[in-house]
Amino acid sequence: MAKQKFDKVYFLYFLILVFFLTISLRSYFLTVIQGNYYYELSTYRSVRIMEIQPMRGRILDRNGVVLAEDIPSYSVAVIIDFVKNPDVEFTLLSKVISISKDQIKEKIKKANLPSYEEVVIKRNISDKERVFIEENSDSLPGIFVKTDFIRYYPFKEIGAAFIGYVGPVTLDDIKTDNYYGVNDVVGKQGLELQYEKYLRGVKGKKEVIVDASGRITKVIFEQPSIPGNDIYLTIDIKVQENLEKIVGDRTGVAIAIDPKTASIIAIVSHPTFDPNLLVKGISDKEYNDLLSKNAFINRAVQSRFPPGSTFKSLTLITALENNVITENTVINCGPYLTIGGRNFKDWIYPSAFGKQTASIALANSSDVFFYKLGLLTGVDRLSEMGKTLQISELTGIDLPFEVKGIIPSKEWKKEAFNEEWYLGDTANMSIGQGYVSLTPIEVASFYQLIANNGIGLVPHFISKVVSPNSKIIFEYTPKIRVEYKFKENTLKVLKDGLEGVANKPSMSIIKVNGMSVCAKTGTAEVGDKEENVHHWLVAFAPRDNPSALGLLFFEYSKFPYSSSLAPLMRDLLKNFF
């Protein structure tokens, strides 16, 4: 009996010994044999797939001068899954990056991403901000600095009207193109928007292991991004700088085009803006000030204005092409023409030009001559010729948001105002007033067609697109938008008149090195401001086989006459001769 009791006790001790021995061995196995494994399990939080943003392609002028490029930058981002105490961490972060705690929360909320995705809170942070975040990483779990790119425009305001700028994507961008995520930037205006798909590149990705604070501890796999393509333009930045100076602080437009190809050499719209401010951050006051000046509107392609006497060339073409007059027809012009009981005065009233042929009247810019010529020709033929030559149609320039001009007709007025067309409307139309309204690029394109003897080409900025490995993937060739065969003497009469403008004593300064120049001034009365006129001057040279065309336009001009623009046009043409 005692032996059985001893055996039971012995067996119990044996089981206890086995139990503790098993526990010890298991503990040894877990802590020594697989210690590193379980340490990693306790340290690693998850595997994440991260996008690698590509470097955006450059925009360069015709000589390879960089007009827009990406440069290295730092951003601060948050992964909410790893943030342990949002109020404490965001309060600490807000003190250094000058964004309030509530604004940080609002950015995260607007991003509407899963909690394991990163949200960029601020781009282009300073070195001071970066160092603070990195040095206080233990106090800011889930908040980290990432290497990024920021767009840089080395010439600042110069060329901003056509280059445009980039900015954060919108919800619409994300919905319409699955390329984009909430942290991306996209072209917002100008060529940055027009050629977005060439410039943006291809995203890469990498799989990483992150710790409990969301910091990367190991890269498992990486697929590099592919940089965007470079866009080479027809722009010459030196000519661009010169035209920016010509326009100066006035509100206006300057355009320089090669009439043989319609390549845009320079284009200016003032007031303008520095796109770097929009990329790095702009105050509400600065932004509202630019808005109040309409600085984000490219007046060359997005604004319509009465073209004034620059339109008289179309009136003359229409009359000649429809045999209303010949080159030898003489019209006697008094100081005014009475239509419907109203006196339509000439610009030299109370003086008068008297008897004039068409080319002389164009050189004189005689209003009375063109009133009479317009009435003889009629609104229907004027409107029809405008359509034939596509004067008021979209030019097809490679910029977004181009607007169409207006060359009215009887039907147009009836639809727009529910009013009948009157003879006075035809008279006004004949001199580029009344309902006629064109963009500066449309006026320039009209004169490009004249300079190029009836072949109107699509104005363009792009020259070629070059891949990151220096392969040309697109090269522009001129595109014909209008091809019109003029009658034998039409262009001669027209160019005689235009050359006559440049030969006037008040205009002769325009002739660079004595070269023959064809030009047309324009004064458009607007009457809704104290400075109640817009001034135009368009010119091409030389007369035969021209290689340069320039346009100047000043809104609510402070110049006394449109001929006062002649010295400025000379400065423009000197870039080419």
C-alpha positions as CSV (number, residue, x, y, z in Angstrom):
1,M,0.0,0.0,0.0
2,A,2.9,2.3,0.9
3,K,4.7,1.4,-2.3
4,Q,1.6,2.3,-4.4
5,K,1.4,5.7,-2.7
6,F,5.1,6.2,-3.3
7,D,4.7,5.3,-7.0
8,K,1.9,7.8,-7.4
9,V,3.9,10.6,-5.8
10,Y,6.9,9.7,-7.9
11,F,4.8,9.8,-11.0
12,L,3.3,13.2,-10.1
13,Y,6.8,14.6,-9.6
14,F,7.8,13.1,-12.9
15,L,4.9,14.9,-14.6
16,I,5.7,18.2,-13.0
17,L,9.4,17.8,-14.1
18,V,8.3,17.0,-17.6
19,F,6.0,19.9,-17.7
20,F,8.6,22.4,-16.5
21,L,11.2,20.8,-18.8
22,T,8.9,21.3,-21.7
23,I,8.2,24.9,-20.8
24,S,11.9,25.6,-20.4
25,L,12.7,24.0,-23.7
26,R,9.9,25.8,-25.5
27,S,11.0,29.1,-23.9
28,Y,14.6,28.4,-25.0
29,F,13.4,27.7,-28.5
30,L,11.3,30.8,-28.7
31,T,13.8,33.2,-27.1
32,V,17.1,31.8,-28.4
33,I,16.4,29.7,-31.5
34,Q,13.6,31.9,-33.0
35,G,14.2,35.0,-31.0
36,N,15.1,37.2,-34.0
37,Y,12.1,36.0,-35.9
38,Y,9.7,36.9,-33.1
39,Y,11.5,40.2,-32.5
40,E,10.9,41.1,-36.1
41,L,7.2,40.1,-35.8
42,S,6.9,42.4,-32.8
43,T,8.7,45.2,-34.7
44,Y,7.3,44.9,-38.2
45,R,3.8,46.2,-38.7
46,S,3.0,45.4,-42.3
47,V,4.0,45.2,-45.9
48,R,3.1,48.3,-47.9
49,I,3.0,49.0,-51.6
50,M,4.2,52.5,-52.3
51,E,4.0,54.6,-55.5
52,I,7.1,56.1,-56.8
53,Q,6.4,59.5,-58.4
54,P,8.2,60.1,-61.8
55,M,10.1,63.2,-62.5
56,R,8.0,65.4,-64.8
57,G,9.4,66.1,-68.2
58,R,11.0,69.5,-68.9
59,I,9.7,72.3,-71.2
60,L,12.5,73.8,-73.3
61,D,12.7,76.6,-75.9
62,R,13.9,76.1,-79.4
63,N,17.5,76.4,-78.3
64,G,17.3,73.9,-75.4
65,V,16.9,76.5,-72.7
66,V,14.9,75.1,-69.8
67,L,11.7,76.9,-69.1
68,A,10.2,74.4,-66.6
69,E,11.6,71.5,-64.8
70,D,11.3,69.3,-61.7
71,I,13.8,69.8,-58.8
72,P,14.3,67.7,-55.7
73,S,12.1,68.7,-52.7
74,Y,10.8,67.3,-49.4
75,S,7.2,66.9,-48.3
76,V,5.7,65.9,-45.0
77,A,3.1,63.1,-45.1
78,V,0.9,61.2,-42.6
79,I,-0.3,57.6,-42.4
80,I,-3.1,57.7,-40.0
81,D,-2.9,54.0,-39.1
82,F,0.4,54.6,-37.4
83,V,-0.5,57.9,-35.6
84,K,-0.9,57.0,-31.9
85,N,-2.3,60.3,-30.6
86,P,-3.6,62.6,-33.4
87,D,-4.3,65.6,-31.2
88,V,-0.8,65.6,-29.6
89,E,1.1,64.8,-32.8
90,F,-0.8,67.2,-35.0
91,T,-0.5,70.0,-32.5
92,L,3.3,69.4,-32.4
93,L,3.5,69.3,-36.2
94,S,1.4,72.4,-36.7
95,K,3.8,74.5,-34.7
96,V,6.6,73.8,-37.1
97,I,4.9,73.7,-40.6
98,S,2.5,76.6,-40.0
99,I,-0.6,74.6,-40.7
100,S,-3.1,74.3,-37.9
101,K,-4.2,71.1,-36.4
102,D,-7.7,71.5,-37.8
103,Q,-6.3,72.1,-41.3
104,I,-4.2,68.9,-41.0
105,K,-7.2,66.9,-40.1
106,E,-9.2,68.5,-42.9
107,K,-6.5,67.6,-45.4
108,I,-6.7,64.0,-44.3
109,K,-10.5,64.0,-44.4
110,K,-10.6,65.5,-47.9
111,A,-8.1,62.9,-49.1
112,N,-10.7,60.2,-48.3
113,L,-8.0,57.5,-48.4
114,P,-7.8,54.2,-46.4
115,S,-6.1,54.8,-43.1
116,Y,-3.0,52.8,-44.3
117,E,-2.4,55.2,-47.2
118,E,-0.1,58.2,-46.9
119,V,-1.5,61.7,-47.3
120,V,0.8,64.6,-48.1
121,I,0.2,67.5,-45.7
122,K,2.7,70.0,-47.0
123,R,5.0,70.1,-50.0
124,N,8.3,71.8,-50.4
125,I,9.0,72.0,-46.7
126,S,12.1,74.0,-45.5
127,D,15.3,72.4,-44.2
128,K,14.4,73.6,-40.7
129,E,11.0,71.9,-40.9
130,R,12.5,68.7,-42.3
131,V,15.2,68.5,-39.6
132,F,12.6,69.1,-36.8
133,I,10.4,66.2,-38.1
134,E,13.2,63.8,-38.5
135,E,14.8,64.6,-35.1
136,N,11.4,64.2,-33.4
137,S,10.4,61.1,-35.2
138,D,9.8,59.2,-31.9
139,S,7.3,61.8,-30.9
140,L,5.6,61.8,-34.3
141,P,4.8,58.2,-35.2
142,G,3.0,58.0,-38.5
143,I,4.4,61.4,-39.6
144,F,7.4,61.4,-41.9
145,V,9.4,63.3,-44.5
146,K,9.4,62.0,-48.0
147,T,11.7,62.9,-50.9
148,D,9.7,64.5,-53.7
149,F,9.9,66.8,-56.7
150,I,8.6,70.3,-57.1
151,R,8.1,72.2,-60.4
152,Y,10.4,75.1,-61.0
153,Y,10.1,77.9,-63.5
154,P,13.5,79.6,-63.8
155,F,12.2,82.6,-65.8
156,K,9.4,83.3,-63.3
157,E,6.8,85.6,-64.9
158,I,8.4,85.4,-68.4
159,G,6.4,83.1,-70.5
160,A,3.9,82.2,-67.8
161,A,0.9,83.0,-70.0
162,F,1.7,80.1,-72.3
163,I,3.8,77.8,-70.0
164,G,1.1,77.7,-67.3
165,Y,1.6,75.9,-64.0
166,V,1.0,72.7,-62.1
167,G,-1.1,72.2,-59.0
168,P,-2.8,69.5,-56.8
169,V,-5.2,67.2,-58.6
170,T,-8.9,67.6,-58.1
171,L,-11.6,65.0,-57.5
172,D,-12.6,65.3,-61.2
173,D,-9.0,64.6,-62.3
174,I,-9.0,61.4,-60.2
175,K,-12.5,60.3,-61.4
176,T,-11.7,60.9,-65.1
177,D,-8.2,59.4,-65.2
178,N,-7.1,56.5,-63.0
179,Y,-3.5,57.5,-63.3
180,Y,-3.9,60.1,-60.5
181,G,-4.0,59.7,-56.8
182,V,-4.8,62.4,-54.2
183,N,-1.1,63.3,-53.6
184,D,-0.4,63.9,-57.3
185,V,0.1,67.2,-59.2
186,V,-1.3,67.9,-62.7
187,G,-1.0,70.6,-65.3
188,K,-3.5,73.3,-64.6
189,Q,-3.0,75.8,-67.4
190,G,-1.0,76.5,-70.5
191,L,1.3,74.0,-72.0
192,E,1.6,72.2,-68.7
193,L,-2.0,71.2,-69.1
194,Q,-2.0,70.9,-72.9
195,Y,0.8,68.3,-72.9
196,E,0.1,66.7,-69.5
197,K,0.2,63.2,-70.8
198,Y,3.6,63.7,-72.5
199,L,5.1,65.3,-69.4
200,R,3.8,63.3,-66.5
201,G,5.8,60.1,-66.9
202,V,5.1,56.6,-65.7
203,K,4.8,55.9,-62.0
204,G,6.9,53.2,-60.3
205,K,6.2,51.2,-57.2
206,K,8.0,49.4,-54.3
207,E,7.0,46.9,-51.7
208,V,8.4,47.8,-48.3
209,I,8.2,46.6,-44.7
210,V,7.3,49.2,-42.2
211,D,7.6,49.2,-38.4
212,A,4.9,50.1,-35.9
213,S,5.5,53.8,-36.5
214,G,5.1,53.5,-40.2
215,R,8.8,53.9,-41.0
216,I,10.3,51.9,-43.8
217,T,12.8,49.3,-42.5
218,K,13.2,47.1,-45.6
219,V,12.6,47.3,-49.3
220,I,11.4,44.0,-50.7
221,F,10.8,45.0,-54.3
222,E,11.2,48.1,-56.4
223,Q,10.1,49.0,-59.9
224,P,11.6,52.4,-60.8
225,S,9.4,55.2,-62.3
226,I,10.0,56.5,-65.8
227,P,10.5,60.2,-66.2
228,G,8.2,62.2,-68.4
229,N,9.1,63.3,-71.9
230,D,10.8,66.7,-72.7
231,I,8.8,69.2,-74.8
232,Y,10.8,71.4,-77.1
233,L,9.0,74.6,-78.2
234,T,9.2,77.0,-81.1
235,I,9.7,79.8,-78.5
236,D,12.9,81.7,-78.4
237,I,13.3,82.8,-74.8
238,K,15.5,85.8,-75.8
239,V,12.8,87.1,-78.1
240,Q,10.2,86.4,-75.4
241,E,12.1,88.5,-72.8
242,N,12.3,91.3,-75.3
243,L,8.5,91.3,-76.0
244,E,7.8,91.1,-72.2
245,K,9.8,94.4,-71.9
246,I,8.0,95.9,-74.9
247,V,4.6,95.3,-73.2
248,G,6.0,96.3,-69.8
249,D,3.5,97.1,-67.1
250,R,0.7,97.9,-69.6
251,T,-2.3,95.6,-70.1
252,G,-1.8,94.0,-73.5
253,V,-0.5,91.4,-75.8
254,A,2.5,90.9,-78.0
255,I,2.9,88.1,-80.5
256,A,5.8,87.1,-82.8
257,I,5.2,84.4,-85.4
258,D,7.1,82.9,-88.3
259,P,4.5,83.4,-91.1
260,K,5.9,80.6,-93.2
261,T,5.3,77.9,-90.6
262,A,3.0,79.7,-88.0
263,S,5.6,78.8,-85.4
264,I,5.1,81.0,-82.3
265,I,8.5,82.6,-81.5
266,A,7.1,84.6,-78.5
267,I,3.7,85.5,-77.0
268,V,3.0,87.8,-74.1
269,S,-0.1,88.6,-72.1
270,H,0.0,91.1,-69.3
271,P,-0.7,91.3,-66.4
272,T,0.8,87.9,-65.7
273,F,2.0,85.9,-62.7
274,D,4.9,84.0,-61.3
275,P,4.0,80.3,-61.5
276,N,6.5,79.4,-58.8
277,L,4.2,81.2,-56.3
278,L,1.3,78.8,-57.2
279,V,3.6,75.8,-56.8
280,K,5.2,76.7,-53.5
281,G,2.3,78.4,-52.0
282,I,0.6,81.8,-52.4
283,S,-1.2,83.9,-49.8
284,D,-4.9,84.7,-50.2
285,K,-4.0,88.4,-50.6
286,E,-1.5,87.7,-53.4
287,Y,-3.9,85.3,-55.2
288,N,-6.9,87.6,-55.0
289,D,-4.8,90.5,-56.3
290,L,-3.8,88.4,-59.3
291,L,-7.5,87.4,-59.8
292,S,-8.6,91.1,-59.7
293,K,-6.1,91.8,-62.5
294,N,-7.3,88.8,-64.6
295,A,-3.6,87.7,-64.6
296,F,-4.5,84.1,-65.2
297,I,-6.3,84.9,-68.4
298,N,-4.1,84.6,-71.5
299,R,-5.5,87.6,-73.4
300,A,-3.9,86.4,-76.7
301,V,-6.2,83.4,-76.9
302,Q,-8.9,83.8,-74.2
303,S,-10.2,87.3,-74.7
304,R,-12.1,89.0,-77.5
305,F,-11.8,92.6,-78.5
306,P,-13.1,94.8,-81.3
307,P,-10.3,94.6,-83.9
308,G,-10.8,98.2,-85.2
309,S,-9.1,99.1,-88.5
310,T,-7.1,95.8,-88.7
311,F,-10.5,94.4,-89.9
312,K,-10.5,96.7,-92.9
313,S,-8.3,94.2,-94.7
314,L,-11.1,91.7,-94.7
315,T,-13.6,94.3,-95.9
316,L,-11.3,95.1,-98.8
317,I,-10.6,91.4,-99.6
318,T,-14.4,90.7,-99.7
319,A,-15.1,93.6,-102.1
320,L,-12.3,92.7,-104.4
321,E,-13.1,89.0,-104.5
322,N,-16.7,89.7,-105.2
323,N,-15.9,92.3,-108.0
324,V,-17.6,95.1,-106.0
325,I,-14.6,97.3,-106.9
326,T,-11.3,97.0,-108.8
327,E,-7.9,98.3,-107.9
328,N,-8.7,101.4,-110.0
329,T,-12.1,102.2,-108.5
330,V,-12.1,105.7,-107.0
331,I,-14.5,106.6,-104.1
332,N,-15.0,110.2,-103.0
333,C,-14.9,110.5,-99.3
334,G,-16.2,113.4,-97.3
335,P,-15.6,114.0,-93.5
336,Y,-18.6,111.8,-92.7
337,L,-21.3,109.5,-94.1
338,T,-24.9,109.9,-93.1
339,I,-26.7,106.6,-92.5
340,G,-30.3,106.5,-91.1
341,G,-30.0,110.1,-89.9
342,R,-26.8,109.5,-88.1
343,N,-23.4,110.9,-89.2
344,F,-20.6,108.2,-89.3
345,K,-17.5,110.3,-89.0
346,D,-14.0,109.7,-90.4
347,W,-11.2,109.5,-88.0
348,I,-9.7,112.8,-89.4
349,Y,-13.1,114.6,-89.1
350,P,-13.7,117.5,-89.8
351,S,-11.1,117.0,-92.5
352,A,-11.7,114.5,-95.4
353,F,-9.6,112.3,-97.6
354,G,-11.4,113.1,-100.8
355,K,-11.0,110.8,-103.8
356,Q,-9.2,107.5,-103.0
357,T,-8.5,104.1,-104.6
358,A,-8.6,101.0,-102.4
359,S,-4.9,100.7,-101.7
360,I,-4.6,104.4,-100.8
361,A,-7.7,104.3,-98.6
362,L,-6.3,101.3,-96.7
363,A,-3.0,103.2,-96.2
364,N,-5.0,106.2,-95.0
365,S,-7.3,103.9,-93.0
366,S,-10.2,106.0,-94.2
367,D,-13.3,105.2,-92.3
368,V,-15.7,106.8,-94.8
369,F,-14.2,104.8,-97.7
370,F,-14.8,101.6,-95.8
371,Y,-18.2,102.6,-94.6
372,K,-19.1,103.1,-98.3
373,L,-17.3,99.9,-99.3
374,G,-19.0,97.9,-96.6
375,L,-22.5,99.1,-97.7
376,L,-21.7,98.3,-101.4
377,T,-20.5,94.8,-100.4
378,G,-23.2,94.0,-97.9
379,V,-23.2,92.1,-94.6
380,D,-23.9,88.8,-96.1
381,R,-20.8,88.7,-98.2
382,L,-18.6,90.2,-95.4
383,S,-19.9,87.5,-93.1
384,E,-19.4,84.7,-95.7
385,M,-15.8,85.7,-96.4
386,G,-15.1,85.8,-92.7
387,K,-16.3,82.1,-92.6
388,T,-14.4,81.2,-95.7
389,L,-11.1,82.5,-94.3
390,Q,-12.0,81.2,-90.8
391,I,-11.2,84.6,-89.3
392,S,-13.3,84.1,-86.2
393,E,-13.0,80.4,-85.8
394,L,-10.7,78.6,-83.3
395,T,-7.2,78.8,-84.7
396,G,-6.3,75.4,-83.2
397,I,-3.4,76.8,-81.3
398,D,-2.0,74.2,-78.8
399,L,-3.2,75.9,-75.7
400,P,-6.3,75.0,-73.6
401,F,-9.4,77.2,-73.3
402,E,-9.1,79.1,-76.6
403,V,-12.2,81.2,-77.4
404,K,-13.8,81.9,-80.7
405,G,-14.2,85.4,-82.1
406,I,-17.4,86.9,-83.6
407,I,-18.0,88.1,-87.1
408,P,-21.7,88.9,-87.0
409,S,-24.4,88.2,-89.6
410,K,-28.1,89.1,-89.8
411,E,-29.0,85.7,-88.3
412,W,-26.4,86.1,-85.5
413,K,-27.9,89.4,-84.4
414,K,-31.4,88.0,-84.5
415,E,-30.5,85.0,-82.4
416,A,-28.3,87.0,-80.0
417,F,-30.5,90.1,-79.5
418,N,-33.8,89.3,-81.3
419,E,-33.2,92.5,-83.4
420,E,-33.1,93.2,-87.1
421,W,-29.8,94.1,-88.9
422,Y,-29.4,97.8,-89.9
423,L,-27.2,99.5,-92.4
424,G,-25.4,101.2,-89.5
425,D,-24.5,97.8,-88.3
426,T,-22.9,97.1,-91.7
427,A,-21.0,100.4,-91.5
428,N,-19.6,99.6,-88.1
429,M,-18.7,96.1,-89.1
430,S,-16.8,97.3,-92.1
431,I,-14.3,99.1,-89.9
432,G,-14.0,96.4,-87.2
433,Q,-16.4,98.0,-84.7
434,G,-19.9,97.2,-83.6
435,Y,-20.4,93.5,-83.0
436,V,-17.1,92.3,-84.5
437,S,-14.9,90.8,-81.8
438,L,-11.7,88.8,-82.3
439,T,-8.9,87.4,-80.2
440,P,-5.4,88.7,-80.8
441,I,-4.3,85.3,-82.1
442,E,-7.1,85.3,-84.6
443,V,-6.0,88.7,-85.9
444,A,-2.4,87.5,-86.1
445,S,-3.5,84.3,-87.9
446,F,-5.5,86.4,-90.4
447,Y,-2.4,88.4,-91.3
448,Q,-0.4,85.3,-91.4
449,L,-2.7,84.1,-94.1
450,I,-2.2,87.3,-96.0
451,A,1.6,87.2,-95.6
452,N,1.6,83.6,-96.8
453,N,-0.5,84.4,-99.9
454,G,-3.7,82.6,-98.9
455,I,-2.3,79.6,-96.9
456,G,-3.4,79.9,-93.3
457,L,-1.5,77.6,-90.9
458,V,-2.3,76.5,-87.4
459,P,-0.3,78.5,-84.9
460,H,1.7,76.3,-82.6
461,F,4.2,76.1,-79.8
462,I,5.3,72.5,-80.0
463,S,8.4,71.6,-82.0
464,K,9.1,68.1,-80.8
465,V,8.8,65.6,-78.0
466,V,11.9,63.8,-76.8
467,S,11.8,60.7,-74.5
468,P,14.0,60.2,-71.5
469,N,16.4,58.1,-73.6
470,S,16.7,61.0,-76.1
471,K,14.4,59.4,-78.8
472,I,12.2,61.8,-80.8
473,I,8.7,60.4,-80.4
474,F,6.9,63.3,-82.0
475,E,7.9,66.1,-84.4
476,Y,5.5,68.8,-85.5
477,T,4.9,69.5,-89.2
478,P,2.9,72.6,-90.3
479,K,-0.9,72.1,-90.6
480,I,-3.0,74.0,-93.1
481,R,-6.2,75.4,-91.6
482,V,-7.2,77.6,-94.6
483,E,-6.1,77.5,-98.2
484,Y,-7.7,80.2,-100.3
485,K,-6.7,81.1,-103.9
486,F,-7.1,84.9,-104.2
487,K,-7.8,86.6,-107.5
488,E,-4.8,87.9,-109.4
489,N,-4.8,91.5,-108.1
490,T,-6.4,91.1,-104.7
491,L,-3.2,90.5,-102.7
492,K,-1.3,93.2,-104.7
493,V,-3.9,95.8,-103.9
494,L,-4.0,94.7,-100.3
495,K,-0.2,94.6,-99.8
496,D,0.2,98.0,-101.6
497,G,-2.2,99.5,-99.0
498,L,-0.4,97.7,-96.0
499,E,3.0,98.8,-97.3
500,G,1.6,102.3,-97.6
501,V,0.7,102.3,-93.9
502,A,4.4,101.5,-93.1
503,N,5.6,104.3,-95.4
504,K,3.6,107.0,-93.6
505,P,5.8,109.6,-91.8
506,S,4.3,108.6,-88.5
507,M,5.0,104.9,-89.2
508,S,8.3,104.8,-91.2
509,I,10.4,104.1,-88.1
510,I,8.9,100.6,-88.3
511,K,11.1,99.8,-91.4
512,V,14.1,98.0,-89.9
513,N,17.2,98.6,-92.0
514,G,15.0,100.2,-94.7
515,M,13.2,96.8,-95.3
516,S,9.8,96.8,-96.9
517,V,7.1,96.3,-94.2
518,C,3.4,95.7,-94.5
519,A,1.5,97.0,-91.5
520,K,-2.0,97.9,-90.2
521,T,-2.9,100.0,-87.3
522,G,-6.2,99.7,-85.4
523,T,-8.0,101.9,-82.9
524,A,-11.1,100.3,-81.4
525,E,-13.5,102.6,-79.4
526,V,-14.9,100.9,-76.4
527,G,-16.2,103.8,-74.3
528,D,-16.7,102.0,-71.0
529,K,-13.6,103.5,-69.3
530,E,-11.8,106.8,-69.2
531,E,-9.2,105.4,-71.5
532,N,-11.8,104.5,-74.1
533,V,-9.8,102.9,-76.9
534,H,-7.8,99.7,-77.6
535,H,-4.8,100.1,-79.9
536,W,-3.6,97.5,-82.4
537,L,-0.6,97.2,-84.7
538,V,0.1,94.2,-86.8
539,A,3.0,93.9,-89.3
540,F,5.0,91.5,-91.4
541,A,8.3,91.8,-93.2
542,P,9.6,91.8,-95.7
543,R,6.7,92.4,-98.0
544,D,7.6,89.5,-100.4
545,N,8.5,86.2,-98.8
546,P,8.1,87.5,-95.2
547,S,9.9,85.7,-92.4
548,A,8.5,87.6,-89.4
549,L,5.1,88.7,-88.2
550,G,4.4,90.7,-85.1
551,L,1.3,91.9,-83.3
552,L,0.9,94.4,-80.5
553,F,-2.4,95.1,-78.7
554,F,-3.0,97.4,-75.7
555,E,-6.2,97.3,-73.8
556,Y,-7.6,100.7,-72.7
557,S,-4.5,102.2,-74.2
558,K,-2.8,105.3,-72.9
559,F,-1.0,105.9,-76.2
560,P,-2.3,108.9,-78.1
561,Y,-2.6,107.0,-81.4
562,S,-2.2,103.5,-82.8
563,S,0.7,104.8,-84.8
564,S,2.5,105.5,-81.5
565,L,3.1,101.7,-81.3
566,A,5.4,101.9,-84.4
567,P,8.7,102.3,-82.3
568,L,7.6,99.2,-80.2
569,M,6.9,97.2,-83.4
570,R,10.4,98.2,-84.7
571,D,11.9,96.8,-81.5
572,L,9.9,93.6,-82.1
573,L,11.0,93.2,-85.7
574,K,14.6,93.9,-84.8
575,N,14.7,90.5,-83.2
576,F,14.6,89.0,-86.7
577,F,16.5,91.5,-88.9
